[in-house]
Amino acid sequence: MGMTPTTRTWSKAGARWTHDLVGYGLDRYHRRNLRTPTVRELRAGIDGLPSHATIRRLYGNASTMFSYHGYRVRARGGQPGHPCWTRARDPRGCFATADS
């Protein structure tokens, strides 16, 4: 009894990822979540978006992918509004130093 090879597609999309397909996936994700995915989410895998390895192959990194498709690139370290961003702020909303 020989093993029959399994048929593998190029991607989860069923075809090679193109810039148009990636743009459609990002637009769809953004409409549903009102934000772009984080790198952590991309590494974990998101339905409708290419794998992190494919993103690196096509664009080099996720930030380049976002800017290529017209999305604002998020600052490294987290999302605005996350508790680690809102802890140390002065009354004007600026980051407070340890001395203040």
PDB file as gemmi writes it, atoms N, CA and C in Angstrom:
CRYST1    1.000    1.000    1.000  90.00  90.00  90.00 P 1                      
ATOM      1  N   MET A   1       0.828  -1.174   0.000  1.00  0.00           N  
ATOM      2  CA  MET A   1       0.000   0.000   0.000  1.00  0.00           C  
ATOM      3  C   MET A   1       0.875   1.240   0.000  1.00  0.00           C  
ATOM      4  N   GLY A   2       0.862   1.922  -1.095  1.00  0.00           N  
ATOM      5  CA  GLY A   2       1.670   3.133  -1.196  1.00  0.00           C  
ATOM      6  C   GLY A   2       0.910   4.352  -0.698  1.00  0.00           C  
ATOM      7  N   MET A   3       1.654   5.272  -0.236  1.00  0.00           N  
ATOM      8  CA  MET A   3       1.057   6.529   0.233  1.00  0.00           C  
ATOM      9  C   MET A   3       0.851   7.437  -0.972  1.00  0.00           C  
ATOM     10  N   THR A   4      -0.302   8.023  -1.080  1.00  0.00           N  
ATOM     11  CA  THR A   4      -0.541   8.967  -2.161  1.00  0.00           C  
ATOM     12  C   THR A   4      -0.181  10.365  -1.669  1.00  0.00           C  
ATOM     13  N   PRO A   5       0.533  11.117  -2.467  1.00  0.00           N  
ATOM     14  CA  PRO A   5       0.909  12.462  -2.017  1.00  0.00           C  
ATOM     15  C   PRO A   5      -0.325  13.354  -1.919  1.00  0.00           C  
ATOM     16  N   THR A   6      -0.309  14.200  -0.936  1.00  0.00           N  
ATOM     17  CA  THR A   6      -1.436  15.119  -0.766  1.00  0.00           C  
ATOM     18  C   THR A   6      -1.233  16.325  -1.660  1.00  0.00           C  
ATOM     19  N   THR A   7      -2.319  16.863  -2.129  1.00  0.00           N  
ATOM     20  CA  THR A   7      -2.259  18.047  -2.960  1.00  0.00           C  
ATOM     21  C   THR A   7      -2.212  19.269  -2.056  1.00  0.00           C  
ATOM     22  N   ARG A   8      -1.204  20.081  -2.248  1.00  0.00           N  
ATOM     23  CA  ARG A   8      -1.073  21.282  -1.430  1.00  0.00           C  
ATOM     24  C   ARG A   8      -1.272  22.512  -2.297  1.00  0.00           C  
ATOM     25  N   THR A   9      -2.008  23.450  -1.784  1.00  0.00           N  
ATOM     26  CA  THR A   9      -2.180  24.707  -2.497  1.00  0.00           C  
ATOM     27  C   THR A   9      -1.067  25.656  -2.084  1.00  0.00           C  
ATOM     28  N   TRP A  10      -0.959  26.757  -2.766  1.00  0.00           N  
ATOM     29  CA  TRP A  10       0.095  27.726  -2.462  1.00  0.00           C  
ATOM     30  C   TRP A  10      -0.156  28.449  -1.160  1.00  0.00           C  
ATOM     31  N   SER A  11      -1.400  28.603  -0.800  1.00  0.00           N  
ATOM     32  CA  SER A  11      -1.703  29.344   0.412  1.00  0.00           C  
ATOM     33  C   SER A  11      -3.077  28.962   0.925  1.00  0.00           C  
ATOM     34  N   LYS A  12      -3.443  29.585   2.045  1.00  0.00           N  
ATOM     35  CA  LYS A  12      -4.782  29.371   2.581  1.00  0.00           C  
ATOM     36  C   LYS A  12      -5.838  29.951   1.652  1.00  0.00           C  
ATOM     37  N   ALA A  13      -5.441  30.898   0.808  1.00  0.00           N  
ATOM     38  CA  ALA A  13      -6.389  31.527  -0.109  1.00  0.00           C  
ATOM     39  C   ALA A  13      -6.698  30.627  -1.298  1.00  0.00           C  
ATOM     40  N   GLY A  14      -5.903  29.588  -1.519  1.00  0.00           N  
ATOM     41  CA  GLY A  14      -6.121  28.692  -2.641  1.00  0.00           C  
ATOM     42  C   GLY A  14      -5.297  29.055  -3.856  1.00  0.00           C  
ATOM     43  N   ALA A  15      -4.596  30.163  -3.802  1.00  0.00           N  
ATOM     44  CA  ALA A  15      -3.742  30.614  -4.898  1.00  0.00           C  
ATOM     45  C   ALA A  15      -2.586  31.406  -4.284  1.00  0.00           C  
ATOM     46  N   ARG A  16      -1.679  31.831  -5.132  1.00  0.00           N  
ATOM     47  CA  ARG A  16      -0.580  32.652  -4.616  1.00  0.00           C  
ATOM     48  C   ARG A  16      -1.108  33.980  -4.100  1.00  0.00           C  
ATOM     49  N   TRP A  17      -0.491  34.468  -3.028  1.00  0.00           N  
ATOM     50  CA  TRP A  17      -0.890  35.759  -2.491  1.00  0.00           C  
ATOM     51  C   TRP A  17      -0.362  36.853  -3.401  1.00  0.00           C  
ATOM     52  N   THR A  18      -1.243  37.733  -3.835  1.00  0.00           N  
ATOM     53  CA  THR A  18      -0.858  38.898  -4.612  1.00  0.00           C  
ATOM     54  C   THR A  18      -1.102  40.133  -3.753  1.00  0.00           C  
ATOM     55  N   HIS A  19      -0.598  41.267  -4.206  1.00  0.00           N  
ATOM     56  CA  HIS A  19      -0.819  42.505  -3.456  1.00  0.00           C  
ATOM     57  C   HIS A  19      -2.310  42.839  -3.388  1.00  0.00           C  
ATOM     58  N   ASP A  20      -3.042  42.516  -4.445  1.00  0.00           N  
ATOM     59  CA  ASP A  20      -4.487  42.773  -4.432  1.00  0.00           C  
ATOM     60  C   ASP A  20      -5.207  41.915  -3.397  1.00  0.00           C  
ATOM     61  N   LEU A  21      -4.840  40.636  -3.308  1.00  0.00           N  
ATOM     62  CA  LEU A  21      -5.466  39.753  -2.314  1.00  0.00           C  
ATOM     63  C   LEU A  21      -5.123  40.179  -0.894  1.00  0.00           C  
ATOM     64  N   VAL A  22      -3.879  40.574  -0.674  1.00  0.00           N  
ATOM     65  CA  VAL A  22      -3.476  41.028   0.659  1.00  0.00           C  
ATOM     66  C   VAL A  22      -4.230  42.306   1.018  1.00  0.00           C  
ATOM     67  N   GLY A  23      -4.341  43.234   0.061  1.00  0.00           N  
ATOM     68  CA  GLY A  23      -5.086  44.471   0.297  1.00  0.00           C  
ATOM     69  C   GLY A  23      -6.542  44.204   0.632  1.00  0.00           C  
ATOM     70  N   TYR A  24      -7.156  43.260  -0.089  1.00  0.00           N  
ATOM     71  CA  TYR A  24      -8.541  42.892   0.195  1.00  0.00           C  
ATOM     72  C   TYR A  24      -8.657  42.310   1.604  1.00  0.00           C  
ATOM     73  N   GLY A  25      -7.724  41.429   1.976  1.00  0.00           N  
ATOM     74  CA  GLY A  25      -7.746  40.834   3.309  1.00  0.00           C  
ATOM     75  C   GLY A  25      -7.582  41.877   4.405  1.00  0.00           C  
ATOM     76  N   LEU A  26      -6.683  42.842   4.192  1.00  0.00           N  
ATOM     77  CA  LEU A  26      -6.496  43.904   5.182  1.00  0.00           C  
ATOM     78  C   LEU A  26      -7.743  44.777   5.297  1.00  0.00           C  
ATOM     79  N   ASP A  27      -8.334  45.124   4.161  1.00  0.00           N  
ATOM     80  CA  ASP A  27      -9.558  45.932   4.191  1.00  0.00           C  
ATOM     81  C   ASP A  27     -10.675  45.204   4.933  1.00  0.00           C  
ATOM     82  N   ARG A  28     -10.798  43.928   4.672  1.00  0.00           N  
ATOM     83  CA  ARG A  28     -11.836  43.121   5.330  1.00  0.00           C  
ATOM     84  C   ARG A  28     -11.606  43.059   6.839  1.00  0.00           C  
ATOM     85  N   TYR A  29     -10.338  42.810   7.239  1.00  0.00           N  
ATOM     86  CA  TYR A  29     -10.009  42.766   8.664  1.00  0.00           C  
ATOM     87  C   TYR A  29     -10.297  44.119   9.307  1.00  0.00           C  
ATOM     88  N   HIS A  30      -9.915  45.204   8.628  1.00  0.00           N  
ATOM     89  CA  HIS A  30     -10.111  46.539   9.179  1.00  0.00           C  
ATOM     90  C   HIS A  30     -11.589  46.878   9.324  1.00  0.00           C  
ATOM     91  N   ARG A  31     -12.409  46.490   8.373  1.00  0.00           N  
ATOM     92  CA  ARG A  31     -13.849  46.735   8.475  1.00  0.00           C  
ATOM     93  C   ARG A  31     -14.466  46.005   9.654  1.00  0.00           C  
ATOM     94  N   ARG A  32     -13.990  44.802   9.913  1.00  0.00           N  
ATOM     95  CA  ARG A  32     -14.574  44.005  11.007  1.00  0.00           C  
ATOM     96  C   ARG A  32     -14.074  44.421  12.383  1.00  0.00           C  
ATOM     97  N   ASN A  33     -12.809  44.871  12.479  1.00  0.00           N  
ATOM     98  CA  ASN A  33     -12.205  45.147  13.785  1.00  0.00           C  
ATOM     99  C   ASN A  33     -11.885  46.617  14.039  1.00  0.00           C  
ATOM    100  N   LEU A  34     -12.043  47.462  13.021  1.00  0.00           N  
ATOM    101  CA  LEU A  34     -11.758  48.891  13.114  1.00  0.00           C  
ATOM    102  C   LEU A  34     -10.319  49.185  13.521  1.00  0.00           C  
ATOM    103  N   ARG A  35      -9.427  48.317  13.142  1.00  0.00           N  
ATOM    104  CA  ARG A  35      -7.996  48.498  13.381  1.00  0.00           C  
ATOM    105  C   ARG A  35      -7.242  47.525  12.493  1.00  0.00           C  
ATOM    106  N   THR A  36      -5.939  47.726  12.374  1.00  0.00           N  
ATOM    107  CA  THR A  36      -5.111  46.776  11.637  1.00  0.00           C  
ATOM    108  C   THR A  36      -4.612  45.703  12.604  1.00  0.00           C  
ATOM    109  N   PRO A  37      -4.266  44.529  12.112  1.00  0.00           N  
ATOM    110  CA  PRO A  37      -3.783  43.486  13.014  1.00  0.00           C  
ATOM    111  C   PRO A  37      -2.392  43.809  13.555  1.00  0.00           C  
ATOM    112  N   THR A  38      -2.119  43.320  14.734  1.00  0.00           N  
ATOM    113  CA  THR A  38      -0.782  43.472  15.306  1.00  0.00           C  
ATOM    114  C   THR A  38       0.127  42.400  14.731  1.00  0.00           C  
ATOM    115  N   VAL A  39       1.420  42.592  14.907  1.00  0.00           N  
ATOM    116  CA  VAL A  39       2.381  41.593  14.427  1.00  0.00           C  
ATOM    117  C   VAL A  39       2.180  40.287  15.188  1.00  0.00           C  
ATOM    118  N   ARG A  40       1.864  40.382  16.458  1.00  0.00           N  
ATOM    119  CA  ARG A  40       1.608  39.174  17.245  1.00  0.00           C  
ATOM    120  C   ARG A  40       0.444  38.381  16.662  1.00  0.00           C  
ATOM    121  N   GLU A  41      -0.613  39.074  16.263  1.00  0.00           N  
ATOM    122  CA  GLU A  41      -1.757  38.403  15.650  1.00  0.00           C  
ATOM    123  C   GLU A  41      -1.389  37.809  14.294  1.00  0.00           C  
ATOM    124  N   LEU A  42      -0.593  38.541  13.519  1.00  0.00           N  
ATOM    125  CA  LEU A  42      -0.167  38.017  12.219  1.00  0.00           C  
ATOM    126  C   LEU A  42       0.680  36.762  12.378  1.00  0.00           C  
ATOM    127  N   ARG A  43       1.547  36.749  13.374  1.00  0.00           N  
ATOM    128  CA  ARG A  43       2.377  35.557  13.616  1.00  0.00           C  
ATOM    129  C   ARG A  43       1.539  34.371  14.062  1.00  0.00           C  
ATOM    130  N   ALA A  44       0.477  34.638  14.823  1.00  0.00           N  
ATOM    131  CA  ALA A  44      -0.406  33.558  15.283  1.00  0.00           C  
ATOM    132  C   ALA A  44      -1.274  33.029  14.152  1.00  0.00           C  
ATOM    133  N   GLY A  45      -1.523  33.867  13.150  1.00  0.00           N  
ATOM    134  CA  GLY A  45      -2.331  33.457  12.002  1.00  0.00           C  
ATOM    135  C   GLY A  45      -3.733  34.021  12.083  1.00  0.00           C  
ATOM    136  N   ILE A  46      -4.142  34.657  10.997  1.00  0.00           N  
ATOM    137  CA  ILE A  46      -5.474  35.249  10.905  1.00  0.00           C  
ATOM    138  C   ILE A  46      -6.116  34.737   9.628  1.00  0.00           C  
ATOM    139  N   ASP A  47      -7.343  34.252   9.749  1.00  0.00           N  
ATOM    140  CA  ASP A  47      -8.065  33.804   8.556  1.00  0.00           C  
ATOM    141  C   ASP A  47      -8.244  34.973   7.602  1.00  0.00           C  
ATOM    142  N   GLY A  48      -7.973  34.747   6.348  1.00  0.00           N  
ATOM    143  CA  GLY A  48      -8.145  35.776   5.337  1.00  0.00           C  
ATOM    144  C   GLY A  48      -6.923  36.625   5.094  1.00  0.00           C  
ATOM    145  N   LEU A  49      -5.844  36.400   5.852  1.00  0.00           N  
ATOM    146  CA  LEU A  49      -4.593  37.119   5.647  1.00  0.00           C  
ATOM    147  C   LEU A  49      -3.454  36.119   5.473  1.00  0.00           C  
ATOM    148  N   PRO A  50      -2.400  36.512   4.756  1.00  0.00           N  
ATOM    149  CA  PRO A  50      -1.285  35.577   4.568  1.00  0.00           C  
ATOM    150  C   PRO A  50      -0.528  35.340   5.865  1.00  0.00           C  
ATOM    151  N   SER A  51       0.275  34.299   5.869  1.00  0.00           N  
ATOM    152  CA  SER A  51       1.096  34.003   7.042  1.00  0.00           C  
ATOM    153  C   SER A  51       2.168  35.074   7.196  1.00  0.00           C  
ATOM    154  N   HIS A  52       2.767  35.134   8.366  1.00  0.00           N  
ATOM    155  CA  HIS A  52       3.812  36.116   8.620  1.00  0.00           C  
ATOM    156  C   HIS A  52       5.000  35.881   7.688  1.00  0.00           C  
ATOM    157  N   ALA A  53       5.311  34.640   7.388  1.00  0.00           N  
ATOM    158  CA  ALA A  53       6.410  34.335   6.468  1.00  0.00           C  
ATOM    159  C   ALA A  53       6.122  34.876   5.068  1.00  0.00           C  
ATOM    160  N   THR A  54       4.883  34.770   4.622  1.00  0.00           N  
ATOM    161  CA  THR A  54       4.511  35.293   3.310  1.00  0.00           C  
ATOM    162  C   THR A  54       4.574  36.815   3.301  1.00  0.00           C  
ATOM    163  N   ILE A  55       4.154  37.447   4.384  1.00  0.00           N  
ATOM    164  CA  ILE A  55       4.241  38.900   4.491  1.00  0.00           C  
ATOM    165  C   ILE A  55       5.692  39.342   4.404  1.00  0.00           C  
ATOM    166  N   ARG A  56       6.574  38.632   5.085  1.00  0.00           N  
ATOM    167  CA  ARG A  56       8.006  38.970   5.033  1.00  0.00           C  
ATOM    168  C   ARG A  56       8.563  38.762   3.638  1.00  0.00           C  
ATOM    169  N   ARG A  57       8.097  37.728   2.944  1.00  0.00           N  
ATOM    170  CA  ARG A  57       8.591  37.469   1.588  1.00  0.00           C  
ATOM    171  C   ARG A  57       8.119  38.543   0.622  1.00  0.00           C  
ATOM    172  N   LEU A  58       6.854  38.953   0.733  1.00  0.00           N  
ATOM    173  CA  LEU A  58       6.293  39.941  -0.189  1.00  0.00           C  
ATOM    174  C   LEU A  58       6.725  41.373   0.112  1.00  0.00           C  
ATOM    175  N   TYR A  59       6.767  41.741   1.408  1.00  0.00           N  
ATOM    176  CA  TYR A  59       6.969  43.139   1.789  1.00  0.00           C  
ATOM    177  C   TYR A  59       8.227  43.406   2.612  1.00  0.00           C  
ATOM    178  N   GLY A  60       8.774  42.417   3.252  1.00  0.00           N  
ATOM    179  CA  GLY A  60       9.916  42.634   4.139  1.00  0.00           C  
ATOM    180  C   GLY A  60       9.504  42.670   5.596  1.00  0.00           C  
ATOM    181  N   ASN A  61       8.419  43.384   5.907  1.00  0.00           N  
ATOM    182  CA  ASN A  61       7.872  43.407   7.267  1.00  0.00           C  
ATOM    183  C   ASN A  61       6.427  43.902   7.217  1.00  0.00           C  
ATOM    184  N   ALA A  62       5.758  43.819   8.347  1.00  0.00           N  
ATOM    185  CA  ALA A  62       4.335  44.182   8.397  1.00  0.00           C  
ATOM    186  C   ALA A  62       4.126  45.676   8.214  1.00  0.00           C  
ATOM    187  N   SER A  63       5.035  46.501   8.713  1.00  0.00           N  
ATOM    188  CA  SER A  63       4.890  47.951   8.566  1.00  0.00           C  
ATOM    189  C   SER A  63       4.906  48.366   7.111  1.00  0.00           C  
ATOM    190  N   THR A  64       5.779  47.767   6.332  1.00  0.00           N  
ATOM    191  CA  THR A  64       5.836  48.067   4.910  1.00  0.00           C  
ATOM    192  C   THR A  64       4.546  47.638   4.228  1.00  0.00           C  
ATOM    193  N   MET A  65       3.989  46.506   4.657  1.00  0.00           N  
ATOM    194  CA  MET A  65       2.715  46.040   4.103  1.00  0.00           C  
ATOM    195  C   MET A  65       1.602  47.054   4.393  1.00  0.00           C  
ATOM    196  N   PHE A  66       1.534  47.537   5.636  1.00  0.00           N  
ATOM    197  CA  PHE A  66       0.494  48.498   5.988  1.00  0.00           C  
ATOM    198  C   PHE A  66       0.638  49.782   5.181  1.00  0.00           C  
ATOM    199  N   SER A  67       1.846  50.315   5.077  1.00  0.00           N  
ATOM    200  CA  SER A  67       2.027  51.564   4.337  1.00  0.00           C  
ATOM    201  C   SER A  67       1.788  51.371   2.842  1.00  0.00           C  
ATOM    202  N   TYR A  68       2.129  50.199   2.297  1.00  0.00           N  
ATOM    203  CA  TYR A  68       1.896  49.912   0.881  1.00  0.00           C  
ATOM    204  C   TYR A  68       0.407  49.976   0.554  1.00  0.00           C  
ATOM    205  N   HIS A  69      -0.414  49.520   1.487  1.00  0.00           N  
ATOM    206  CA  HIS A  69      -1.859  49.475   1.260  1.00  0.00           C  
ATOM    207  C   HIS A  69      -2.594  50.678   1.843  1.00  0.00           C  
ATOM    208  N   GLY A  70      -1.850  51.706   2.268  1.00  0.00           N  
ATOM    209  CA  GLY A  70      -2.462  52.956   2.690  1.00  0.00           C  
ATOM    210  C   GLY A  70      -2.884  53.035   4.145  1.00  0.00           C  
ATOM    211  N   TYR A  71      -2.440  52.100   4.973  1.00  0.00           N  
ATOM    212  CA  TYR A  71      -2.776  52.148   6.394  1.00  0.00           C  
ATOM    213  C   TYR A  71      -1.652  52.830   7.156  1.00  0.00           C  
ATOM    214  N   ARG A  72      -2.015  53.475   8.248  1.00  0.00           N  
ATOM    215  CA  ARG A  72      -1.022  54.129   9.090  1.00  0.00           C  
ATOM    216  C   ARG A  72      -0.209  53.080   9.825  1.00  0.00           C  
ATOM    217  N   VAL A  73       1.073  53.292   9.905  1.00  0.00           N  
ATOM    218  CA  VAL A  73       1.957  52.342  10.586  1.00  0.00           C  
ATOM    219  C   VAL A  73       1.925  52.644  12.074  1.00  0.00           C  
ATOM    220  N   ARG A  74       1.647  51.622  12.851  1.00  0.00           N  
ATOM    221  CA  ARG A  74       1.560  51.743  14.302  1.00  0.00           C  
ATOM    222  C   ARG A  74       2.970  51.841  14.902  1.00  0.00           C  
ATOM    223  N   ALA A  75       3.101  52.638  15.929  1.00  0.00           N  
ATOM    224  CA  ALA A  75       4.379  52.742  16.632  1.00  0.00           C  
ATOM    225  C   ALA A  75       4.714  51.413  17.289  1.00  0.00           C  
ATOM    226  N   ARG A  76       6.000  51.111  17.376  1.00  0.00           N  
ATOM    227  CA  ARG A  76       6.426  49.853  17.957  1.00  0.00           C  
ATOM    228  C   ARG A  76       6.068  49.791  19.439  1.00  0.00           C  
ATOM    229  N   GLY A  77       5.609  48.644  19.893  1.00  0.00           N  
ATOM    230  CA  GLY A  77       5.400  48.438  21.314  1.00  0.00           C  
ATOM    231  C   GLY A  77       3.970  48.227  21.744  1.00  0.00           C  
ATOM    232  N   GLY A  78       3.012  48.610  20.991  1.00  0.00           N  
ATOM    233  CA  GLY A  78       1.649  48.386  21.417  1.00  0.00           C  
ATOM    234  C   GLY A  78       0.669  49.292  20.710  1.00  0.00           C  
ATOM    235  N   GLN A  79      -0.554  49.199  21.136  1.00  0.00           N  
ATOM    236  CA  GLN A  79      -1.601  49.993  20.524  1.00  0.00           C  
ATOM    237  C   GLN A  79      -1.990  51.135  21.448  1.00  0.00           C  
ATOM    238  N   PRO A  80      -2.281  52.310  20.882  1.00  0.00           N  
ATOM    239  CA  PRO A  80      -2.779  53.396  21.722  1.00  0.00           C  
ATOM    240  C   PRO A  80      -4.063  52.966  22.432  1.00  0.00           C  
ATOM    241  N   GLY A  81      -4.187  53.365  23.687  1.00  0.00           N  
ATOM    242  CA  GLY A  81      -5.354  52.988  24.467  1.00  0.00           C  
ATOM    243  C   GLY A  81      -5.121  51.769  25.333  1.00  0.00           C  
ATOM    244  N   HIS A  82      -4.043  51.046  25.087  1.00  0.00           N  
ATOM    245  CA  HIS A  82      -3.704  49.889  25.910  1.00  0.00           C  
ATOM    246  C   HIS A  82      -3.237  50.401  27.269  1.00  0.00           C  
ATOM    247  N   PRO A  83      -3.515  49.688  28.364  1.00  0.00           N  
ATOM    248  CA  PRO A  83      -3.163  50.183  29.700  1.00  0.00           C  
ATOM    249  C   PRO A  83      -1.713  50.623  29.856  1.00  0.00           C  
ATOM    250  N   CYS A  84      -0.783  49.985  29.174  1.00  0.00           N  
ATOM    251  CA  CYS A  84       0.619  50.372  29.339  1.00  0.00           C  
ATOM    252  C   CYS A  84       0.883  51.749  28.719  1.00  0.00           C  
ATOM    253  N   TRP A  85       0.006  52.219  27.848  1.00  0.00           N  
ATOM    254  CA  TRP A  85       0.179  53.533  27.228  1.00  0.00           C  
ATOM    255  C   TRP A  85      -0.481  54.634  28.052  1.00  0.00           C  
ATOM    256  N   THR A  86      -1.470  54.318  28.834  1.00  0.00           N  
ATOM    257  CA  THR A  86      -2.233  55.358  29.524  1.00  0.00           C  
ATOM    258  C   THR A  86      -1.811  55.560  30.968  1.00  0.00           C  
ATOM    259  N   ARG A  87      -0.866  54.808  31.454  1.00  0.00           N  
ATOM    260  CA  ARG A  87      -0.470  54.877  32.853  1.00  0.00           C  
ATOM    261  C   ARG A  87       0.204  56.191  33.224  1.00  0.00           C  
ATOM    262  N   ALA A  88       1.291  56.510  32.566  1.00  0.00           N  
ATOM    263  CA  ALA A  88       2.121  57.633  32.987  1.00  0.00           C  
ATOM    264  C   ALA A  88       1.908  58.838  32.075  1.00  0.00           C  
ATOM    265  N   ARG A  89       0.792  59.543  32.264  1.00  0.00           N  
ATOM    266  CA  ARG A  89       0.510  60.729  31.456  1.00  0.00           C  
ATOM    267  C   ARG A  89       0.230  61.915  32.375  1.00  0.00           C  
ATOM    268  N   ASP A  90       0.624  63.087  31.918  1.00  0.00           N  
ATOM    269  CA  ASP A  90       0.327  64.288  32.692  1.00  0.00           C  
ATOM    270  C   ASP A  90      -1.061  64.801  32.306  1.00  0.00           C  
ATOM    271  N   PRO A  91      -1.563  65.863  32.925  1.00  0.00           N  
ATOM    272  CA  PRO A  91      -2.922  66.340  32.632  1.00  0.00           C  
ATOM    273  C   PRO A  91      -3.151  66.737  31.169  1.00  0.00           C  
ATOM    274  N   ARG A  92      -2.083  67.110  30.444  1.00  0.00           N  
ATOM    275  CA  ARG A  92      -2.242  67.472  29.032  1.00  0.00           C  
ATOM    276  C   ARG A  92      -2.302  66.259  28.123  1.00  0.00           C  
ATOM    277  N   GLY A  93      -2.052  65.056  28.665  1.00  0.00           N  
ATOM    278  CA  GLY A  93      -2.074  63.853  27.858  1.00  0.00           C  
ATOM    279  C   GLY A  93      -0.716  63.411  27.356  1.00  0.00           C  
ATOM    280  N   CYS A  94       0.325  64.167  27.730  1.00  0.00           N  
ATOM    281  CA  CYS A  94       1.684  63.799  27.314  1.00  0.00           C  
ATOM    282  C   CYS A  94       2.255  62.802  28.303  1.00  0.00           C  
ATOM    283  N   PHE A  95       3.252  62.052  27.853  1.00  0.00           N  
ATOM    284  CA  PHE A  95       3.891  61.111  28.754  1.00  0.00           C  
ATOM    285  C   PHE A  95       4.599  61.870  29.873  1.00  0.00           C  
ATOM    286  N   ALA A  96       4.394  61.409  31.083  1.00  0.00           N  
ATOM    287  CA  ALA A  96       5.025  62.031  32.246  1.00  0.00           C  
ATOM    288  C   ALA A  96       6.371  61.375  32.500  1.00  0.00           C  
ATOM    289  N   THR A  97       7.321  62.148  32.943  1.00  0.00           N  
ATOM    290  CA  THR A  97       8.632  61.594  33.288  1.00  0.00           C  
ATOM    291  C   THR A  97       8.585  61.049  34.702  1.00  0.00           C  
ATOM    292  N   ALA A  98       9.594  60.318  35.088  1.00  0.00           N  
ATOM    293  CA  ALA A  98       9.649  59.739  36.433  1.00  0.00           C  
ATOM    294  C   ALA A  98       9.781  60.839  37.484  1.00  0.00           C  
ATOM    295  N   ASP A  99      10.317  62.025  37.096  1.00  0.00           N  
ATOM    296  CA  ASP A  99      10.505  63.115  38.054  1.00  0.00           C  
ATOM    297  C   ASP A  99       9.224  63.839  38.394  1.00  0.00           C  
ATOM    298  N   SER A 100       8.225  63.807  37.505  1.00  0.00           N  
ATOM    299  CA  SER A 100       7.006  64.591  37.752  1.00  0.00           C  
ATOM    300  C   SER A 100       6.032  63.948  38.647  1.00  0.00           C  
TER     301      SER A 100                                                      
END                                                                             
